[in-house]
Amino acid sequence: IIFTQSSFPDEILLMGIPIWQWRWAGFDTSVFLDLPVIPVFCSVDELKESINKFMDSPVSFYPTKEVKEKVLIECFGPYPDRAAGIITSEMVRQLKDM
């Protein structure tokens, strides 16, 4: 999957699917800006070269277990199975403080 600006690629990577980013010249809001674990492209020629390499050996582009674990922790915190509850609790706390 090639993406530009989105919030779903981290979840796709956790499913074991290769993801690449096409980075444009503007503001980058991707979590992968601060978490450089995926290929990023700004050049059509570089992207084309990597697509050809992917066609020859797709397995080498799949995220490793270590990369998936790093993304899980960095994107969803130390308790990813409780991430939604933690975020909700913090939002409620902040709203009460208003």
N, C-alpha and C positions, 0 to 999 in steps of 0.2 A: 504494500500500500504506500502510495506517495501522497503526502499531505503538505499543506502550507501552514495555515493557522487553524488549530482545532484543539479540542479537549479530549478527543477519543483515542488518539494514537497510543497513549500510554496503556490503555486497556487492551488495545489490539496486540501490542507487544507482549503483554502478560499472557495472552492466549497462544503465544509462540509464533506469531505471524511476523515476517520481516516488514519493517517500516522504514521509509526514507523520507527525508524532508526536503522540499523545494523551498529554499529560503529566498525571499524577495528582498528588495533593497529597503523596504520600510521597517516599521517596528515589529519585532518578533516576540510574540507572547507564548510561544511553545514552552512547555516544561523542559524540553530538551536543549534549550539555550543554556541552562545551568547544569544540565545533566547530559554531557556529550557522549552518549553510548550508541548513537545511530549515525548512519551516513547522512550528510547534509550536502546539498548541491545548490550552486548558484550559476552553474554553467551547463548549457545544453550538451556540450561535448563531454563533460565529465559524467553527466547523467547517462548519456548514450553508452559510454564506455562501461559504466557499471551495470547497465541493463544487459549488455552483451555478456559480461562476466557472470551475471546472475543466471542468464539462460544456459551458460556452460556448466555452472555448479551452484544451483539454488541452495543446497544444504548449507554451504558456507556462509550464507547470509541470515540464517535463522538465529534468533537471539539465544544466547547460552543461558543456562540455569543461573549463573552468576549475574548476568545482565538483568534477567527478569527479577531476581531477588533485590538487586540494587534499585531498580525502578519501583518495585512494590514499596520498599521502605521510604525512598525519597519522595514519591508522589502521594503515598497514602499513610505515611507515618509508621511508627513502630508497632502499632496494633491495627493492621489494615482491615481485619474483620470487624473492628469497632469504629472505623473511620466515620461512617455516617452518624453514629450516635455521638461521637466526640464533637463533630462539627455542629450538630444540632444543639447539643448542650452549651457550647460556646456561644452560639448565636442567641439562644434564649438568655444566657447570662448577660450578654452585651445589651440586649433589648431591655432587660430589666433595669440596667444601669443608666438608661437614657433619661 
